[in-house]
Structures are given as C-alpha cells and as structure tokens.
Amino acid sequence: MGELGFLTPNNRRTATIECIDAGQVLTIEYDKLLEIYFQNPEFGYYFLILTSQRLLENNEKLEAIIAQSKVAPPVTIANVTG
C-alpha cells in the first residue's frame, strides 16, 4: 500500500492498512510505474511531490511523538511513614 514503498530499499512500507468494509484494491507493478514516470513528466513531478509531502508529514508526526515523550512525567508525592 502506498507510494513510498516504491522509493524505499527493498520496497519497505511505512504504514499498515486494514480494510473494515468491502472494497477494491488497485495495483501497479514497479516496472509499470517507472514506465509511466519516464513517459509522462507531469506524472513524474506529481509523484515526486506526493512522496515528498508524505515524508514530511511522517517526519512531523515523529517529531510530535518525540516531543511528547520528552515532557516530564507528573511528580508523585508519596506519604512516607516510619
């Protein structure tokens, strides 16, 4: 699923999808994508923009997760007796 797998080593995917309703899956082979990419400069440019946007969005999500994890946990005060 997704366009980033076409550009990553070993066609590694960056996300998982689960279909919860009936649907159709459209596929394209890597060789066909390359053919279209080189034959149609408008498509090639669109594909580069699309994948760049996706990478930037993924970076923003990761930065938000990292920022959240850096927030100090709440301080807990325990009663100590003895």
C-alpha distance (Angstrom), angle and dihedral (degrees) to the residues before:
residue distance angle dihedral
M1 . . .
G2 3.73 . .
E3 3.75 137.8 .
L4 3.80 100.4 -93.1
G5 3.78 92.5 72.6
F6 3.79 88.4 67.9
L7 3.79 90.6 61.8
T8 3.79 102.8 39.3
P9 3.80 127.2 88.0
N10 3.80 111.1 -89.4
N11 3.82 88.8 5.1
R12 3.79 89.8 -80.3
R13 3.78 112.7 -174.0
T14 3.80 124.1 -135.9
A15 3.79 98.7 -154.7
T16 3.77 144.2 25.5
I17 3.76 127.3 -131.6
E18 3.78 132.0 -158.6
C19 3.79 121.7 -164.8
I20 3.81 112.2 -141.6
D21 3.82 96.1 177.7
A22 3.77 134.1 42.5
G23 3.78 112.2 -83.7
Q24 3.76 147.3 141.9
V25 3.77 128.3 -97.1
L26 3.77 119.9 -146.9
T27 3.78 116.9 -158.7
I28 3.76 137.4 -168.6
E29 3.77 126.7 -169.5
Y30 3.80 119.2 -126.1
D31 3.81 92.5 -117.2
K32 3.81 91.3 53.6
L33 3.80 91.1 48.8
L34 3.81 90.2 52.6
E35 3.78 90.8 49.1
I36 3.80 92.3 52.2
Y37 3.81 90.9 42.6
F38 3.80 93.0 57.2
Q39 3.80 97.0 37.2
N40 3.79 95.5 49.8
P41 3.83 115.4 44.1
E42 3.82 92.0 -172.9
F43 3.79 90.8 56.6
G44 3.80 90.9 44.3
Y45 3.79 91.5 53.4
Y46 3.82 91.7 45.0
F47 3.80 90.0 50.9
L48 3.81 91.8 51.3
I49 3.81 91.8 49.0
L50 3.81 91.6 46.9
T51 3.78 94.0 50.8
S52 3.80 93.0 43.6
Q53 3.79 90.7 52.4
R54 3.80 90.8 49.4
L55 3.81 91.7 51.3
L56 3.79 91.6 49.1
E57 3.82 91.1 48.7
N58 3.80 90.4 50.2
N59 3.81 90.3 50.0
E60 3.81 91.0 51.3
K61 3.81 90.9 51.0
L62 3.79 91.6 49.6
E63 3.80 92.0 47.4
A64 3.81 89.6 52.2
I65 3.80 91.1 50.5
I66 3.80 91.0 49.1
A67 3.80 91.6 47.8
Q68 3.80 90.6 51.4
S69 3.78 92.1 50.5
K70 3.82 90.7 52.6
V71 3.80 92.5 58.3
A72 3.78 107.1 107.3
P73 3.80 113.8 -110.8
P74 3.81 115.9 -113.7
V75 3.78 114.7 -84.4
T76 3.79 113.1 -112.2
I77 3.76 119.2 -152.8
A78 3.79 113.9 -156.2
N79 3.80 125.7 -163.6
V80 3.76 108.5 -118.8
T81 3.75 116.7 -158.8
G82 3.76 130.2 -178.0
